[in-house]
Amino acid sequence: MPAPQKSVLPATWEVPAEFRSRLGEKAGRQRAMMAEGHLLLVLHAPPKKDEPDRKGRLFWRKPDGTWLSNEMGGGAAALAKHLNEYAEIIDKMDRQEDVAGSVDEYFTILDAMGPIQRSARNLNATLQDARKLLSADRDLINFRDRAYEIERTAELLYGDVRHALEFAVAKKSEEQAAAAHQMAVQSHRLNLLVAFFFPLATLVAIVGSEMRHGLEDYLPYPYLFYAVLAVGLVLGGLLAGWLGILNRVQKSRRSK
């Protein structure tokens, strides 16, 4: 005797055989099924971050209007509770978006919002299909409208967070560019300062050594000191001026 096929449907549910034949061990995508007056909704629990598989939630409506679910309890309130979970999660992320200010915070919210938005969109589509399959059920109309509100709220929040993230990234890039420019200006000033005193330091190191160079016979102290100082400053000024001109030429080339 062949072993019974495993199904995501509870074994105690007396549903039409068509439902069991169309479902495997996992819930699969969100969808609505109708057979022999029975309605079966295959929905997903609100997805969590980095969750590879979606957790299925099954809602069965019998022909007499009775609702059952595999984990949310009985009655139409079970489906309402399912929708409220989505609404609460989106509301929580909305509050996080209100206080977020950094790129990392916006990215964290956006990363978590992606699966929620997609799942809410499929949830609304599934309830819309169920509404077409069972047009006389008033509860389904209310659930469909509620699912649309959830999808719309998730879509708007996702767009707001994405735009806020793009603005934060642009602002961060602008601040980094300004800081890099300031560092370049300070570096250029330091280079000019080094260039200005480099000839003087070199001359002082040479003339101030203990070697005999003959200049002390013609320019005794302190005249030799003043001469070296004057020559060093003149050479430093020329070198610093040349660096300044070279820097302006490079800026002019980059701006073209």
C-alpha positions as CSV (number, residue, x, y, z in Angstrom):
1,M,0.0,0.0,0.0
2,P,1.6,3.3,-1.0
3,A,2.4,5.8,1.7
4,P,0.1,8.8,1.9
5,Q,1.5,11.9,0.2
6,K,2.6,14.6,2.6
7,S,0.7,17.9,2.4
8,V,1.0,21.3,4.0
9,L,-2.7,21.0,4.7
10,P,-3.6,19.8,8.2
11,A,-4.5,16.1,8.1
12,T,-7.7,16.7,10.1
13,W,-9.1,19.2,7.6
14,E,-11.9,17.6,5.5
15,V,-11.2,19.6,2.4
16,P,-11.9,18.7,-1.2
17,A,-9.3,16.3,-2.7
18,E,-8.5,18.9,-5.3
19,F,-6.8,21.1,-2.7
20,R,-4.5,18.3,-1.5
21,S,-3.6,17.4,-5.0
22,R,-2.6,21.0,-5.8
23,L,-0.5,21.5,-2.7
24,G,2.8,19.9,-1.8
25,E,4.9,19.8,1.4
26,K,5.4,23.6,1.2
27,A,2.9,26.4,0.8
28,G,4.4,27.9,-2.3
29,R,3.2,31.2,-3.7
30,Q,0.2,33.0,-2.2
31,R,-3.0,32.1,-4.1
32,A,-6.7,31.4,-3.7
33,M,-8.4,28.1,-4.6
34,M,-12.1,27.2,-5.0
35,A,-13.6,23.8,-5.2
36,E,-17.1,22.4,-4.3
37,G,-18.0,25.6,-2.5
38,H,-14.9,25.5,-0.4
39,L,-12.4,28.4,-0.5
40,L,-8.8,28.0,0.5
41,L,-6.4,30.9,0.9
42,V,-2.6,30.1,0.8
43,L,-1.0,33.1,2.4
44,H,2.4,34.0,3.8
45,A,3.3,35.1,7.3
46,P,5.1,38.5,7.4
47,P,8.6,37.7,6.1
48,K,11.6,38.3,8.2
49,K,15.0,39.7,7.2
50,D,17.2,37.1,5.6
51,E,14.5,34.5,5.7
52,P,14.9,32.3,2.6
53,D,11.6,30.4,2.8
54,R,8.2,31.9,3.4
55,K,6.1,30.5,6.2
56,G,2.7,29.5,4.8
57,R,-0.6,30.2,6.5
58,L,-3.7,28.5,5.4
59,F,-7.3,29.9,5.7
60,W,-10.2,27.6,4.8
61,R,-13.7,28.8,4.4
62,K,-16.4,26.2,4.4
63,P,-19.5,26.5,2.3
64,D,-21.5,27.5,5.4
65,G,-19.2,30.5,5.9
66,T,-17.1,29.0,8.7
67,W,-13.4,30.0,8.7
68,L,-10.5,27.9,9.9
69,S,-6.8,28.5,9.9
70,N,-3.8,26.2,10.5
71,E,-2.3,28.5,13.2
72,M,-4.3,31.7,13.6
73,G,-7.4,30.2,15.2
74,G,-11.0,30.0,13.8
75,G,-13.5,32.5,12.5
76,A,-13.1,35.4,10.2
77,A,-11.1,37.1,13.0
78,A,-8.2,34.8,12.1
79,L,-7.7,36.5,8.7
80,A,-8.2,39.9,10.3
81,K,-5.4,39.1,12.7
82,H,-3.2,38.0,9.8
83,L,-3.7,41.4,8.1
84,N,-3.1,43.3,11.3
85,E,0.3,41.7,11.7
86,Y,1.3,43.3,8.3
87,A,-0.1,46.6,9.3
88,E,1.7,46.6,12.7
89,I,5.0,45.8,11.1
90,I,4.7,48.5,8.5
91,D,3.6,51.0,11.1
92,K,6.7,50.1,13.2
93,M,9.0,50.7,10.2
94,D,7.2,54.0,9.5
95,R,8.1,55.1,13.0
96,Q,11.7,54.0,12.5
97,E,11.8,56.0,9.3
98,D,10.7,59.1,11.2
99,V,13.7,59.0,13.5
100,A,16.3,57.7,11.0
101,G,19.0,60.0,9.8
102,S,22.0,58.1,8.6
103,V,22.6,56.0,5.5
104,D,23.0,52.8,7.5
105,E,19.6,53.4,9.3
106,Y,17.8,54.0,6.0
107,F,19.4,51.0,4.4
108,T,18.4,48.8,7.3
109,I,14.8,49.9,7.0
110,L,14.8,49.5,3.2
111,D,16.3,46.1,3.4
112,A,13.6,44.9,5.7
113,M,10.8,46.6,3.8
114,G,11.5,44.9,0.5
115,P,10.2,41.4,1.4
116,I,7.2,43.0,3.3
117,Q,6.2,45.1,0.3
118,R,6.3,42.2,-2.1
119,S,4.4,39.9,0.3
120,A,1.8,42.6,0.9
121,R,1.4,43.1,-2.9
122,N,0.8,39.3,-3.4
123,L,-1.5,39.2,-0.4
124,N,-3.7,41.9,-1.9
125,A,-3.8,40.1,-5.3
126,T,-4.7,36.8,-3.6
127,L,-7.6,38.4,-1.7
128,Q,-8.8,40.1,-4.9
129,D,-8.9,36.7,-6.6
130,A,-10.8,35.3,-3.7
131,R,-13.3,38.1,-3.9
132,K,-13.9,37.2,-7.5
133,L,-14.3,33.5,-6.7
134,L,-16.7,34.2,-3.8
135,S,-18.4,37.5,-4.6
136,A,-21.2,37.2,-2.1
137,D,-19.0,37.1,1.0
138,R,-18.9,40.6,2.7
139,D,-16.0,39.6,4.9
140,L,-13.8,39.0,1.8
141,I,-14.7,42.5,0.5
142,N,-13.5,44.0,3.8
143,F,-10.4,41.9,3.8
144,R,-9.6,42.8,0.2
145,D,-10.0,46.5,1.0
146,R,-7.8,46.1,4.1
147,A,-5.1,44.3,2.1
148,Y,-5.2,47.1,-0.5
149,E,-4.6,49.7,2.2
150,I,-1.7,47.6,3.6
151,E,-0.1,47.3,0.1
152,R,-0.5,51.0,-0.6
153,T,1.0,52.0,2.8
154,A,3.9,49.6,2.3
155,E,4.5,51.0,-1.3
156,L,4.5,54.6,-0.1
157,L,6.8,53.9,2.8
158,Y,9.2,51.9,0.6
159,G,9.3,54.9,-1.8
160,D,9.8,57.4,1.0
161,V,12.7,55.4,2.6
162,R,14.3,54.9,-0.8
163,H,14.2,58.6,-1.6
164,A,15.5,59.4,1.9
165,L,18.3,57.0,1.4
166,E,19.3,58.5,-1.9
167,F,19.2,62.0,-0.4
168,A,21.4,60.8,2.6
169,V,23.9,59.2,0.2
170,A,24.1,62.4,-1.9
171,K,24.5,64.5,1.2
172,K,27.2,62.2,2.5
173,S,29.0,62.3,-0.8
174,E,28.9,66.1,-0.9
175,E,30.3,66.3,2.7
176,Q,33.1,63.9,1.7
177,A,33.9,65.9,-1.4
178,A,34.0,69.1,0.7
179,A,36.3,67.4,3.2
180,A,38.5,66.1,0.5
181,H,38.7,69.6,-1.0
182,Q,39.6,71.1,2.4
183,M,42.3,68.5,2.9
184,A,43.7,69.3,-0.6
185,V,43.8,73.0,0.3
186,Q,45.6,72.3,3.6
187,S,48.0,70.0,1.9
188,H,48.8,72.6,-0.8
189,R,49.4,75.2,1.9
190,L,51.7,72.8,3.7
191,N,53.6,72.1,0.5
192,L,54.0,75.9,-0.1
193,L,55.3,76.3,3.5
194,V,57.8,73.4,3.1
195,A,58.9,74.7,-0.3
196,F,59.4,78.2,1.1
197,F,61.8,77.1,3.9
198,F,63.4,74.2,2.1
199,P,66.2,76.3,0.4
200,L,66.9,78.2,3.6
201,A,67.2,75.0,5.6
202,T,69.5,73.5,3.0
203,L,71.8,76.5,2.9
204,V,71.9,76.7,6.7
205,A,72.8,73.0,6.8
206,I,75.6,73.5,4.3
207,V,77.0,76.8,5.4
208,G,76.6,76.1,9.1
209,S,78.7,73.0,9.0
210,E,82.2,72.8,10.3
211,M,83.8,72.6,6.9
212,R,85.8,75.4,5.6
213,H,84.2,77.0,2.5
214,G,86.0,80.4,2.3
215,L,82.9,82.6,2.6
216,E,83.7,83.4,6.2
217,D,86.8,85.4,5.0
218,Y,84.7,87.7,2.8
219,L,81.5,87.8,4.9
220,P,82.3,87.6,8.6
221,Y,79.6,87.0,11.1
222,P,76.9,88.2,11.2
223,Y,77.0,89.3,7.5
224,L,77.3,85.7,6.3
225,F,74.2,84.8,8.4
226,Y,72.2,87.6,6.8
227,A,73.4,86.7,3.3
228,V,72.4,83.0,3.7
229,L,69.0,84.0,5.2
230,A,68.3,86.4,2.3
231,V,69.4,83.9,-0.4
232,G,67.3,81.1,1.3
233,L,64.2,83.3,1.5
234,V,64.5,84.5,-2.1
235,L,64.9,80.9,-3.3
236,G,62.1,79.7,-1.1
237,G,59.8,82.4,-2.4
238,L,60.6,81.5,-6.0
239,L,60.0,77.8,-5.3
240,A,56.7,78.5,-3.5
241,G,55.6,80.8,-6.3
242,W,56.4,78.2,-8.9
243,L,54.4,75.5,-7.0
244,G,51.4,78.0,-6.8
245,I,51.5,78.6,-10.5
246,L,51.7,74.9,-11.2
247,N,48.7,74.2,-9.0
248,R,46.6,76.9,-10.7
249,V,47.5,75.4,-14.1
250,Q,46.4,72.0,-13.0
251,K,43.1,73.3,-11.7
252,S,42.5,75.1,-15.0
253,R,43.1,71.9,-17.0
254,R,40.7,69.9,-14.8
255,S,38.0,72.5,-15.1
256,K,38.0,72.3,-18.9
